[in-house]
Amino acid sequence: MGILTYRFIRTVEIEDRSLAHLRSVILAKLRRGESFAFSWEVPAEQGSGRNSIWLGPDIPVVFEFFDAREPRLNPLWLRDLTRAANSPAGLSLVPEPSGQGVTEH
């Protein structure tokens, strides 16, 4: 289980594999100077619902992974996450598609 920290005050627990894919998409957009929304579902044990934050190049974001190994990235999932990030609704964690295209990071 990894953690995304936003502005050093907000943390979101995300499974390491998912977080690695989100990190790739988020950093690509921030490198291009793009701002966007990121939304996630709140688990029932934490009260349910959805949260959203605004991410931009001037907002500090920290990615913490509990597993030291870098997961293999699925380019099909990266494509789907990038599409979501570029949509009016912004980035959200869409399910990982099955497929052959997994690459080393």
Summary of the structure (lengths in Angstrom):
residues: 105
radius of gyration: 13.4
end to end distance: 18.6
largest distance: 38.0
contacts: 264
relative contact order: 0.24
helix: 29%
strand: 29%
